[in-house]
Amino acid sequence: MQNQKNYLYNFTANILLDRLHNKKFINTDEPIELYIDQKDTNKFIRNNFEKYLKDNFYKRGKNQVNIKIKPSHTEKCLQAVDFISWAIFRKYEKDDCSYYELIKDNIIGENLLFP
């Protein structure tokens, strides 16, 4: 799967959505607006990812999903996610917990995707 980065990205996103759904953090009664970083310039890949996510939300009983794919520098919520990801990366890859300490009380779960 490491040679197929787009499939790995889709698979990983689905695992994360599944975990959120199982922990009841996704309410099926309310509409969701999901912002995704526009990492690809290829429109086919972006559309495929959006369809993949919508199909997986639908399988979980969630019909009202609005997916917005935007460059991260245009959306504050994506910038916050970038910081959080970076802080967790620093903890595990660089043994630097200084930024992780700022966010750790707000983390709802911390399990490896691929142990």
C-alpha positions as a Markdown table, in Angstrom:
| # | Residue | x | y | z |
|---|---|---|---|---|
| 1 | Met | 0.0 | 0.0 | 0.0 |
| 2 | Gln | 2.9 | 2.4 | 0.5 |
| 3 | Asn | 3.4 | 2.6 | -3.3 |
| 4 | Gln | -0.3 | 3.6 | -3.7 |
| 5 | Lys | -0.3 | 6.8 | -1.6 |
| 6 | Asn | -3.8 | 7.9 | -2.7 |
| 7 | Tyr | -5.3 | 4.5 | -1.6 |
| 8 | Leu | -3.4 | 4.6 | 1.6 |
| 9 | Tyr | -4.7 | 8.2 | 2.3 |
| 10 | Asn | -8.3 | 7.0 | 1.6 |
| 11 | Phe | -7.9 | 3.9 | 3.7 |
| 12 | Thr | -6.4 | 6.0 | 6.6 |
| 13 | Ala | -9.2 | 8.6 | 6.4 |
| 14 | Asn | -11.8 | 5.8 | 6.5 |
| 15 | Ile | -10.2 | 4.2 | 9.6 |
| 16 | Leu | -10.3 | 7.6 | 11.4 |
| 17 | Leu | -13.9 | 8.2 | 10.4 |
| 18 | Asp | -14.8 | 4.7 | 11.6 |
| 19 | Arg | -13.1 | 5.4 | 15.0 |
| 20 | Leu | -15.0 | 8.7 | 15.3 |
| 21 | His | -18.3 | 7.0 | 14.4 |
| 22 | Asn | -17.8 | 4.1 | 16.8 |
| 23 | Lys | -17.0 | 6.6 | 19.7 |
| 24 | Lys | -20.2 | 8.5 | 18.8 |
| 25 | Phe | -18.4 | 11.7 | 17.9 |
| 26 | Ile | -20.2 | 11.7 | 14.5 |
| 27 | Asn | -23.9 | 12.6 | 15.1 |
| 28 | Thr | -26.0 | 11.1 | 12.3 |
| 29 | Asp | -28.8 | 13.5 | 12.9 |
| 30 | Glu | -26.9 | 16.7 | 12.2 |
| 31 | Pro | -25.3 | 17.8 | 8.9 |
| 32 | Ile | -21.5 | 17.7 | 8.8 |
| 33 | Glu | -19.1 | 20.2 | 7.1 |
| 34 | Leu | -15.8 | 18.5 | 6.5 |
| 35 | Tyr | -12.8 | 20.5 | 5.4 |
| 36 | Ile | -10.0 | 18.7 | 3.7 |
| 37 | Asp | -6.6 | 20.0 | 2.7 |
| 38 | Gln | -6.2 | 20.3 | -1.1 |
| 39 | Lys | -3.0 | 18.2 | -1.2 |
| 40 | Asp | -3.5 | 17.1 | -4.8 |
| 41 | Thr | -3.7 | 19.3 | -7.9 |
| 42 | Asn | -5.2 | 16.4 | -9.8 |
| 43 | Lys | -9.0 | 17.0 | -9.9 |
| 44 | Phe | -9.7 | 13.3 | -10.6 |
| 45 | Ile | -7.9 | 12.3 | -7.4 |
| 46 | Arg | -9.7 | 15.0 | -5.4 |
| 47 | Asn | -13.1 | 14.0 | -6.7 |
| 48 | Asn | -12.4 | 10.3 | -6.1 |
| 49 | Phe | -11.5 | 11.0 | -2.5 |
| 50 | Glu | -14.6 | 13.1 | -2.0 |
| 51 | Lys | -16.8 | 10.4 | -3.4 |
| 52 | Tyr | -15.0 | 7.8 | -1.3 |
| 53 | Leu | -15.7 | 9.8 | 1.9 |
| 54 | Lys | -19.3 | 10.5 | 1.0 |
| 55 | Asp | -19.9 | 6.8 | 0.3 |
| 56 | Asn | -18.4 | 5.9 | 3.6 |
| 57 | Phe | -20.5 | 8.4 | 5.5 |
| 58 | Tyr | -23.6 | 7.1 | 3.7 |
| 59 | Lys | -22.8 | 3.5 | 4.8 |
| 60 | Arg | -22.7 | 4.8 | 8.4 |
| 61 | Gly | -26.2 | 6.4 | 8.0 |
| 62 | Lys | -25.0 | 9.9 | 7.4 |
| 63 | Asn | -26.5 | 11.6 | 4.4 |
| 64 | Gln | -25.9 | 15.3 | 5.1 |
| 65 | Val | -22.2 | 15.8 | 4.4 |
| 66 | Asn | -20.7 | 18.8 | 2.8 |
| 67 | Ile | -17.1 | 18.2 | 1.9 |
| 68 | Lys | -14.9 | 21.3 | 1.2 |
| 69 | Ile | -11.5 | 20.7 | -0.3 |
| 70 | Lys | -9.4 | 23.8 | 0.2 |
| 71 | Pro | -5.7 | 24.8 | 0.5 |
| 72 | Ser | -4.8 | 24.7 | 4.2 |
| 73 | His | -3.6 | 28.3 | 4.1 |
| 74 | Thr | -7.1 | 29.5 | 3.4 |
| 75 | Glu | -8.9 | 27.7 | 6.3 |
| 76 | Lys | -8.1 | 28.3 | 10.0 |
| 77 | Cys | -9.5 | 24.9 | 10.9 |
| 78 | Leu | -7.0 | 23.2 | 8.6 |
| 79 | Gln | -4.2 | 25.2 | 10.0 |
| 80 | Ala | -5.2 | 24.1 | 13.5 |
| 81 | Val | -5.2 | 20.4 | 12.4 |
| 82 | Asp | -1.8 | 20.9 | 10.8 |
| 83 | Phe | -0.4 | 22.2 | 14.1 |
| 84 | Ile | -2.0 | 19.3 | 16.0 |
| 85 | Ser | -0.6 | 16.7 | 13.6 |
| 86 | Trp | 2.8 | 18.4 | 13.8 |
| 87 | Ala | 2.8 | 18.4 | 17.6 |
| 88 | Ile | 2.0 | 14.7 | 17.7 |
| 89 | Phe | 4.6 | 14.0 | 15.1 |
| 90 | Arg | 7.2 | 15.9 | 17.1 |
| 91 | Lys | 6.3 | 13.8 | 20.2 |
| 92 | Tyr | 6.8 | 10.4 | 18.4 |
| 93 | Glu | 9.4 | 11.1 | 15.8 |
| 94 | Lys | 11.6 | 13.7 | 17.6 |
| 95 | Asp | 11.0 | 12.9 | 21.2 |
| 96 | Asp | 9.9 | 16.6 | 21.7 |
| 97 | Cys | 6.7 | 16.8 | 23.8 |
| 98 | Ser | 6.8 | 20.6 | 24.3 |
| 99 | Tyr | 4.0 | 21.3 | 21.7 |
| 100 | Tyr | 2.2 | 18.1 | 22.5 |
| 101 | Glu | 1.8 | 19.3 | 26.1 |
| 102 | Leu | -0.3 | 22.2 | 24.8 |
| 103 | Ile | -2.9 | 19.9 | 23.3 |
| 104 | Lys | -2.8 | 16.7 | 25.2 |
| 105 | Asp | -5.8 | 17.4 | 27.4 |
| 106 | Asn | -8.0 | 17.7 | 24.3 |
| 107 | Ile | -7.0 | 14.4 | 22.7 |
| 108 | Ile | -9.9 | 11.9 | 22.8 |
| 109 | Gly | -7.9 | 8.9 | 21.7 |
| 110 | Glu | -4.4 | 8.1 | 20.7 |
| 111 | Asn | -4.0 | 4.7 | 19.0 |
| 112 | Leu | -1.5 | 3.8 | 16.2 |
| 113 | Leu | -3.2 | 3.2 | 12.9 |
| 114 | Phe | -0.5 | 0.8 | 11.7 |
| 115 | Pro | 1.3 | -0.7 | 14.8 |
